[in-house]
Amino acid sequence: MKRIQALFAAIAIIIACASFSATAQFRYSPVLGVNINNLNFKQDLVTVGQTVGATAGIQGELMFPGIGFGIDFGLLYNQSGAKVNLGERLIWSSDGYGNENVMMHNIQIPLHLRFKWTRMDGLEDYIAPFVYGGPEFVIHAGHNKIKGNEGATKPFDYAGGSLGLTAGLGFEVFRNWQISGQYTWGMTYVLKTRLLDNFSARSSQWSVRVAYFF
């Protein structure tokens, strides 16, 4: 909890300092996205497959004219997880578990540095490429129920939060629309198995997002 509070404080300080710049241009946007999710276990435990999820929320952009650099930040609902074949291990198949869809519901707080090409002799009014990257702080808000036999031990314990590192690129169209693709590496674990000690997994995610900035 102290780590999460410290991260929130850091975000607030950075945004507050940046907002005092007289030359900075601030915009905000609703965001919608589609995710391809996976879980990467620390050990070779069971077969894991990708799942599809969604992202939705609000994003802000603070850019400094003339140099092309800025930051973006947001508050997003994000789905992550994977298809985990627990039935491959007797320790879970005996409790009635099989190929289970593990879905986690998260509050995602991205904080990225970005660079946008804005000096292209007027072409930037129609299309402008940009790249971005940085940390994403995740608060675990809930998860789906995985059902086994009556009285079976639940297979996972979930972390209260996690940290990811994102790299992405995209295009701004007609100065308002932004279409981007990104990949996020999980830097900390999101769940651990209950019946086997120290078997943990980190989340990874491909995402395509569309935003309209006001």
Salt bridges, closest charged atoms under 4 A:
GLU61 OE1 - ARG27 NH2 2.87
GLU61 OE2 - ARG114 NH1 2.74
GLU61 OE2 - LYS116 NZ 3.35
ASP72 OD1 - HIS112 ND1 2.99
ASP72 OD2 - ARG114 NE 2.93
ASP125 OD1 - ARG175 NH2 2.64
GLU136 OE2 - HIS112 NE2 3.05
ASP157 OD1 - ARG194 NE 2.71
GLU172 OE1 - ARG27 NH2 2.77
GLU172 OE1 - LYS116 NZ 2.75
